[in-house]
Amino acid sequence: MSPAAVGLTASATGRRVKGLRREEVATLAGVSVEYYNRMERGMIEGVSESVIDAVARALQLDDAEVTHLFDLARAIGASSRLTTRRSPSRPRVRHSTQLLLDGMTDLPAYARNARYDILAINRLGRALLRGVDPAGPARGNLARYIFLDGDAQTFYADWERVARDTVAALRIEGGRTPFDRGLTELIGELSTRSEPFRIWWASHNVRLHTGATKTFHHPIVGEIELTGEALQLASEPGITIVAYTVEPASPSEERLRLLASWAAEHAPV
């Protein structure tokens, strides 16, 4: 962020960085430079939410970045009190959630946790996302499929955007639940085995995953454009249902019907 973007007059003389200096951020946030320096070093126990909010406004953070900043602040406050990490076990969704997914007969849909483990999926969703089979290399994890399965780069028409969004969503979850051992292990595996993941993870970009339109190159029905909507379950905190809708009377709707017919014929007995 340039000084001009926040209404400051920047002198080109002796300026080594294009962005804001610490003292400029401190001034904009209404805190002392020493206080802000302590915050940057992670010494923020006891810092009020109003001060963190002032820093967020000074840096013109978006909603995802503000959420991430507050999560990091809470994690620092909790780190001194927590000595154990949460189990990496995959939670089970309630039977009613599976029934809800099965009731969406015309839409591909699945339920996942914040680590991108697919915990439940309906028949059409299974036909769409064939590469995320729990018995396959992805082991039922969408992030693992995106980065470690070579077919994913063909399956997603805009693979890089999908992949970057996935990294950004995992980064914000890492700030929210830093003691989740399962998430830590997943990030470690992806960082070790995928150079794109490792590079994008280091950028620290964050994103709130709510929905997006994606084009899939499906091996059975061809190109199909779907819009995913992410729905948070109030009855199951941490579980998100993702359902894909299609534009009515479009070629994608016709191909989705073909996929549904194929799925019905090849459904396990």
N, C-alpha and C positions, 0 to 999 in steps of 0.2 A: 504494500500500500504506500503510495507516494504521499509526501507532506501536503501537496496541493489537493489531494483527494479529501483531506480532512480540514481544509481551510488554513493550512499553515504555509507561511512563506519560507521556502527552502533556499538556502544559499548554496550555490554550486561549489564555492571555495572550501576546500578541505573536507568535503563530504565523501565518505568512503562507501556508503551504501545508498541504494535507491530508496529503500523503505524508511520507515520511521525509526528514529533513535529511541532508546529506552526512556530518556528524559522527556521526549515528546509524548510517548504513550502515557507516561506518568502524569504529565500535565493535563492531557485530555481526559484521563480517568479521575483526576482530582486527588491523587495520592503523591507522596514524596517519592523521589527517585530511589532512595534507599529501600523504601517499603516495596516498590515495584520490583526492584532487583531481587529482593528476598522471595517474592512470589514467583518470579521466573525460575529461581533455583529450587522451587518446590517446597519452600518453607511457608506454607499457607495455613497451617493449623490455627484456628481461631479467627481467620479472615472472614468477614461477614459476607453474606450473599450480595448485599448491595455493592460492595467493593468489586466483587467478581463480575457483577452485572455491569458496573461502570467500565471495567476493562473490556468486556465484550462489546459494549457500545462504542468505546474508543477505537477498537479494531474493526468495527462494522462487521461482526461475525453474523453468518446466517443462522437459521434455526438449528440446523444440524451441528454447526460449530459451537453454538451456545450450549446446546445439550451436552456435547462432548466436554467442553470446558468445565461445566458443573460436575459432570461425572468424574473427571480427573480430580477435581478438588475434593469430592466426597471420598474417593478412593485413597487419597493421601491421608485424610483424616481417619480412615478405617484401617490403614495398613499397620499402624502401631498396635491395634487391638486384635487383629486377626493373624493367626499363626498357621492355620491349615487351609488348604485349598479344597474347593468343592470337588466332589467325585465327577469323573468324566462320563458317568453312566447316561444313557439316552432315556429320557423320561417317556412314559407311555401316555398316550392321549386317552381321554375317556371314550367309552364305547359310543356315546351319543355324538361325539365329534366325527367318528367314522361314519355313523349313520347320516350325519349332515352332509358329509362329502359324497356319500353314495347317492344321496337324494339329488345331487347336482348332475343329473344324467346327461345333460347337453353341454356341460362345461368341464374342461380339465381343471382339477382342483386338488390341492394337497395341503397338509398341515406340517409346519416345520418349527423348529426352535431357532434361537438366535444364532446358533452355530451352523445353520443351514442343513441340519440333519432332517431328512424327510421322515416324519413319524407316522403319517397316515396319508393315503392317496386313493383317489377313486379310479374306476376302470379307465376312463378317458385320459385322466392324468398320467396313468401308467403307460398308456399307449403313446402319449406325446413325449414323455420324458423316459424313454427306454434306456438311456445310458446311465440313469441313476439307480438302477436295480441294486437292492441291498446285497445281492449275491455277486455283483460285478466289482470291478476295480474301484469304483467310487464309493462302495459300501454304504449306499443310501445317503450320501452327502453331496449336495448340489455344488458347493464350492470345490470339493475335491474333483468332481466331474469336470467343472469348467476349466480348471487349471492343469489337471493331470491326465485327462483323457483327450487324445489328439482329435477324436471325432467331434468334440465340442466346438472347435474352431470352424468346422464346416456346418454344424447344426445351427449355431447362432449366426445370422447374417452380419450382425455388428458385434462380433465376439469381444473386441477390445472394450467397447462401452459397457457391455454386460459384465466383463471381468473387472473393470475398474470400479463399477458400482458395487460389485460384491466385496472387493477389498475395502472400499470406503464404509460399507455397512458392517463388516467385521471389525474394522478399526474403531467405530463408535461403540460397538458391543464390547470391545476390549477395554475401553474406558469405563463402561458401565459396570462390567463384571470382571475386574482384573484378577480375581482369585478363582476363576472358573478353569480348572485344570484341563478339562476337555477342550476348551477354546484355545488355551495355550498350546496344547499338543497339536491341534489342527493347524494353528498358525506356524508352529515350528516345522511341521511336515511340509506345508505348502512353501514356506520360505526355503527349505532345503532342496525341494524337488522342482520348483518353478521359478525361473529367473524373472519373468514378468511380475509374478506375485511379490517377489522379494523387492524389486525396484519400486513398485507402486505402494507397497506397505511402508517403505521408508519415506514416502512423500507425506504421510500423516493426513491425507485428505479424509474427510468424513462425510457421510450421507445418510439421511433418514430414508429408509426403503418403504415407500408407500404404494407405488405403482408405476408401470411403464409399459409402453407398446414395444413389442419385440417381433421380429420376423424370424421364423424358424425354417430351415431347410430340412424337412422331414423326409426320411428315406422311403416312406410308403406313399405319401400323398403330395409330396413336393412342397413348394413355398407356401407358408401360411402365416398370416399376420394376426397376432392376438394381443390383447391388452390385459395385463395382469393387475389385479387389485389386491392389496394386502390388507387383511382384516384382523384386528387384534381381538382375541377371545377374552372377554371379561371373566368368564368362568375358569379359564386356564391361563393364568399369567405366564408370559414368556412364550406362548404358543401363537403362531400366526397362521391364518388360513390364506392361501394365495389361490384365487380363482381367475381363470382366463376367459374373457369375453371376446366376441367376434362381431365385426360390423355386419348388420343384417343385409341380406341380398348381395353379398360380396363373394368373389371367388374363394376367399378364405373360409366363409361360412360353408360353402359347398364342400370344400376339402375337409373341414372339420367333421361334417356329416359322414364323409367317406371314411375318415379315421374312426368315427364311432361305430360304423358298420363293421370295419375290420376288427376293431377291439371286441365287438360282440361275438364275432365268429371265432376269434382266437383266445377268448377268455378261458382261463383254466377251469376244468371241470370240478 
